[in-house]
Amino acid sequence: MVQNVAAFFRDLEPEDFYLLSGIEQGMRFSEWVQREKLPKYASLTSEEIEYRIDRCMQHELIQRKTIQYEGYQLTFEGYDALALRSFSERDTIDGVGAPLGVGKESDVYEAMSFQPLALKYHREGYTNFREVDREREYTADHNHVSWLYTARKAAEKEYEALEGLYPDVSVPRPVDQNRHAIVMEKLDGAELSRARLESEQVVGVLDLILEEMAAAYQRGYVHSDMSEYNVFIDEEGITIFDWPQAVPTDHENSDELLERDLTNIYGYFKRKYPSETPDSVDTGALAEDITVDELDSVRSYSDS
């Protein structure tokens, strides 16, 4: 787990952020930024650079590597600090609280504001960049691709999807985005994978998920990573989250991805609730109903 920079964020000085921003700029061109180039990138003197390097190294905001030269790179904590500063300057959030969820590709924290919010840091590419580079389409159009770029593109892609879907589809309300981070509505309830539905609830919850997937398609998006881990359930219904892999409906593989999403969700219900889940659901036919906007067929699939 990457450490929460909020614990020492207020101790950082403007010049620390100049150095972090300078390294960020340099990483657009190379994985490790040469020490000699930092004064130019950060607009600081060589003496000030040396002092700021020591401070940022102590907080693990940057890391150093000696190759043919002495090079520096942001850590995710350093990138977090830059995003958090932007949110603070915009008055998007007042602070960061306890972690809400930690995964391989994102960390989510409670965000302090006038209402309950969540702060999501994308982590794609940092620990296993080559795998992400192969799998994620948004890394394919960039000659020099760093984990900063990969994580930022994931955040931009997810935020764009949320803005396109909300409020017509039950997704977290998007609030703000900067670099690899998103501020959004904090979700209540429980992840579907951890919930235990009563027998009479199973078909109803599955119907709600299918309706939201159909509504998302009508708004121009396929989630393309649907599972029991991307659905929250509470007393008011369900919310579908984690949209960085979403594709537009005019994508050449959108219909296949939609059918895969439907198969994944139906498979989960059939495994966990075999007696309550309808048998022999044709996910291909269901996907076709969604793509041609036959919502009545989607809502009544379980009667067939």
BELPENOR-V417046 format. One record per residue. N is the residue number from 1. RES is the residue in three letters. OMEGA is omega in degrees with one decimal (999 if undefined). NEAR is the number of other ideal C-beta (glycine too) atoms within 8 Angstrom. Layout:
BEGIN
N|RES|OMEGA|NEAR + N|RES|OMEGA|NEAR
END
This chain:
BEGIN
1|MET|175.6|5 + 2|VAL|-176.7|10 + 3|GLN|180.0|7 + 4|ASN|-176.1|8 + 5|VAL|-179.6|12 + 6|ALA|-177.2|10 + 7|ALA|-179.4|6 + 8|PHE|-174.7|8 + 9|PHE|-175.6|12 + 10|ARG|176.9|4 + 11|ASP|-178.5|5 + 12|LEU|-178.4|10 + 13|GLU|-178.4|7 + 14|PRO|-179.1|5 + 15|GLU|174.5|9 + 16|ASP|179.0|12 + 17|PHE|174.3|12 + 18|TYR|179.5|12 + 19|LEU|-179.8|16 + 20|LEU|178.9|15 + 21|SER|178.2|11 + 22|GLY|177.8|15 + 23|ILE|176.2|17 + 24|GLU|179.6|13 + 25|GLN|-179.4|8 + 26|GLY|-179.5|14 + 27|MET|172.3|13 + 28|ARG|-174.0|8 + 29|PHE|179.9|5 + 30|SER|-177.6|9 + 31|GLU|178.8|6 + 32|TRP|-174.9|10 + 33|VAL|-178.0|14 + 34|GLN|179.6|11 + 35|ARG|-176.3|10 + 36|GLU|-178.0|6 + 37|LYS|-175.1|9 + 38|LEU|178.0|17 + 39|PRO|178.9|11 + 40|LYS|-177.1|7 + 41|TYR|-173.6|12 + 42|ALA|-177.2|13 + 43|SER|177.4|7 + 44|LEU|176.2|12 + 45|THR|178.6|6 + 46|SER|178.6|6 + 47|GLU|179.3|6 + 48|GLU|177.9|9 + 49|ILE|-178.3|14 + 50|GLU|180.0|8 + 51|TYR|-178.1|8 + 52|ARG|175.8|14 + 53|ILE|-179.9|13 + 54|ASP|-179.9|8 + 55|ARG|-177.4|10 + 56|CYS|175.7|13 + 57|MET|179.1|11 + 58|GLN|179.6|6 + 59|HIS|179.3|10 + 60|GLU|177.3|9 + 61|LEU|177.4|13 + 62|ILE|174.5|15 + 63|GLN|-173.9|8 + 64|ARG|175.6|9 + 65|LYS|177.1|9 + 66|THR|176.5|6 + 67|ILE|168.5|6 + 68|GLN|-179.3|2 + 69|TYR|175.2|9 + 70|GLU|-175.5|8 + 71|GLY|-179.3|14 + 72|TYR|-177.7|14 + 73|GLN|172.8|12 + 74|LEU|164.0|13 + 75|THR|176.6|11 + 76|PHE|176.1|11 + 77|GLU|178.1|12 + 78|GLY|178.1|14 + 79|TYR|175.3|14 + 80|ASP|-177.1|12 + 81|ALA|179.0|14 + 82|LEU|178.6|14 + 83|ALA|-178.9|13 + 84|LEU|177.7|13 + 85|ARG|178.5|11 + 86|SER|178.2|10 + 87|PHE|179.5|14 + 88|SER|-179.8|11 + 89|GLU|178.1|6 + 90|ARG|-175.6|7 + 91|ASP|176.7|5 + 92|THR|177.9|9 + 93|ILE|180.0|12 + 94|ASP|-178.2|6 + 95|GLY|-177.8|7 + 96|VAL|-177.5|12 + 97|GLY|-173.8|8 + 98|ALA|176.0|5 + 99|PRO|177.2|10 + 100|LEU|179.9|8 + 101|GLY|-179.2|7 + 102|VAL|179.8|6 + 103|GLY|-179.2|7 + 104|LYS|-173.0|4 + 105|GLU|177.4|8 + 106|SER|169.9|11 + 107|ASP|-177.9|12 + 108|VAL|-179.8|11 + 109|TYR|170.0|14 + 110|GLU|179.3|13 + 111|ALA|-178.6|13 + 112|MET|179.2|9 + 113|SER|179.4|9 + 114|PHE|176.7|2 + 115|GLN|-179.0|4 + 116|PRO|179.2|7 + 117|LEU|176.9|14 + 118|ALA|177.8|15 + 119|LEU|-177.6|14 + 120|LYS|173.1|12 + 121|TYR|173.9|15 + 122|HIS|-178.1|15 + 123|ARG|-175.3|15 + 124|GLU|170.0|13 + 125|GLY|-173.0|13 + 126|TYR|-175.9|9 + 127|THR|-177.7|5 + 128|ASN|-170.7|7 + 129|PHE|-175.7|10 + 130|ARG|179.7|6 + 131|GLU|179.2|7 + 132|VAL|-179.4|12 + 133|ASP|178.4|11 + 134|ARG|-168.8|6 + 135|GLU|-172.8|5 + 136|ARG|-174.4|12 + 137|GLU|-173.9|5 + 138|TYR|173.3|9 + 139|THR|-167.5|13 + 140|ALA|-171.9|5 + 141|ASP|-174.1|4 + 142|HIS|-174.8|7 + 143|ASN|175.5|3 + 144|HIS|-175.0|7 + 145|VAL|176.3|8 + 146|SER|177.6|10 + 147|TRP|175.5|9 + 148|LEU|-178.9|12 + 149|TYR|-177.9|12 + 150|THR|-179.3|17 + 151|ALA|179.5|18 + 152|ARG|179.3|11 + 153|LYS|177.2|11 + 154|ALA|179.6|15 + 155|ALA|179.3|16 + 156|GLU|-178.1|9 + 157|LYS|179.6|13 + 158|GLU|-178.1|14 + 159|TYR|177.4|11 + 160|GLU|179.0|8 + 161|ALA|-179.8|13 + 162|LEU|178.7|15 + 163|GLU|179.9|8 + 164|GLY|-175.2|9 + 165|LEU|-175.5|12 + 166|TYR|3.1|11 + 167|PRO|-175.4|4 + 168|ASP|177.9|6 + 169|VAL|-177.8|11 + 170|SER|176.3|7 + 171|VAL|176.3|13 + 172|PRO|179.3|11 + 173|ARG|179.3|9 + 174|PRO|-177.7|13 + 175|VAL|-176.9|8 + 176|ASP|178.3|9 + 177|GLN|174.8|9 + 178|ASN|-178.5|7 + 179|ARG|-176.3|11 + 180|HIS|-171.1|12 + 181|ALA|178.3|15 + 182|ILE|169.1|13 + 183|VAL|-176.3|15 + 184|MET|175.9|12 + 185|GLU|174.9|10 + 186|LYS|-177.6|10 + 187|LEU|172.8|10 + 188|ASP|178.5|5 + 189|GLY|-175.2|8 + 190|ALA|173.4|8 + 191|GLU|-177.8|10 + 192|LEU|-177.9|13 + 193|SER|-177.7|8 + 194|ARG|-179.1|5 + 195|ALA|174.5|8 + 196|ARG|-176.5|2 + 197|LEU|170.5|8 + 198|GLU|-175.3|5 + 199|SER|-177.0|8 + 200|GLU|-179.2|5 + 201|GLN|-168.0|8 + 202|VAL|-177.2|13 + 203|VAL|179.6|10 + 204|GLY|179.5|8 + 205|VAL|177.5|12 + 206|LEU|177.0|13 + 207|ASP|-179.9|10 + 208|LEU|-180.0|10 + 209|ILE|-179.6|12 + 210|LEU|178.5|14 + 211|GLU|179.2|11 + 212|GLU|176.4|12 + 213|MET|177.1|16 + 214|ALA|178.8|12 + 215|ALA|177.5|10 + 216|ALA|178.5|14 + 217|TYR|179.3|13 + 218|GLN|175.9|7 + 219|ARG|172.3|10 + 220|GLY|-175.9|8 + 221|TYR|167.3|14 + 222|VAL|-176.6|14 + 223|HIS|176.8|13 + 224|SER|173.0|11 + 225|ASP|-174.9|9 + 226|MET|175.5|12 + 227|SER|177.2|10 + 228|GLU|-179.9|10 + 229|TYR|-177.9|8 + 230|ASN|179.4|10 + 231|VAL|173.0|14 + 232|PHE|179.9|13 + 233|ILE|175.8|12 + 234|ASP|-176.2|11 + 235|GLU|-177.0|3 + 236|GLU|-179.9|3 + 237|GLY|-177.7|7 + 238|ILE|174.9|13 + 239|THR|177.6|13 + 240|ILE|-177.7|16 + 241|PHE|-177.4|10 + 242|ASP|-175.7|8 + 243|TRP|-176.8|14 + 244|PRO|179.6|13 + 245|GLN|-178.9|9 + 246|ALA|177.1|12 + 247|VAL|176.0|12 + 248|PRO|-176.7|9 + 249|THR|175.8|10 + 250|ASP|173.8|5 + 251|HIS|-174.5|9 + 252|GLU|-178.7|3 + 253|ASN|-173.1|7 + 254|SER|-177.9|12 + 255|ASP|177.1|8 + 256|GLU|179.0|7 + 257|LEU|176.6|12 + 258|LEU|179.7|15 + 259|GLU|177.2|11 + 260|ARG|177.0|9 + 261|ASP|180.0|14 + 262|LEU|178.5|14 + 263|THR|180.0|9 + 264|ASN|-177.9|10 + 265|ILE|179.0|15 + 266|TYR|179.6|12 + 267|GLY|178.0|8 + 268|TYR|-179.6|12 + 269|PHE|-178.5|12 + 270|LYS|177.9|9 + 271|ARG|-173.6|6 + 272|LYS|-178.2|7 + 273|TYR|-173.2|10 + 274|PRO|-176.8|7 + 275|SER|-174.9|5 + 276|GLU|-175.9|8 + 277|THR|-179.2|12 + 278|PRO|179.0|8 + 279|ASP|168.0|4 + 280|SER|173.9|4 + 281|VAL|178.6|9 + 282|ASP|-176.6|6 + 283|THR|175.4|10 + 284|GLY|177.9|7 + 285|ALA|178.7|7 + 286|LEU|177.1|14 + 287|ALA|178.7|12 + 288|GLU|176.8|8 + 289|ASP|-179.5|13 + 290|ILE|-175.5|13 + 291|THR|178.3|10 + 292|VAL|173.0|6 + 293|ASP|174.9|6 + 294|GLU|-173.9|8 + 295|LEU|177.6|9 + 296|ASP|177.8|6 + 297|SER|178.6|9 + 298|VAL|-177.1|13 + 299|ARG|-174.7|9 + 300|SER|-175.2|8 + 301|TYR|-174.2|12 + 302|SER|178.6|9 + 303|ASP|-176.4|4 + 304|SER|999|5
END
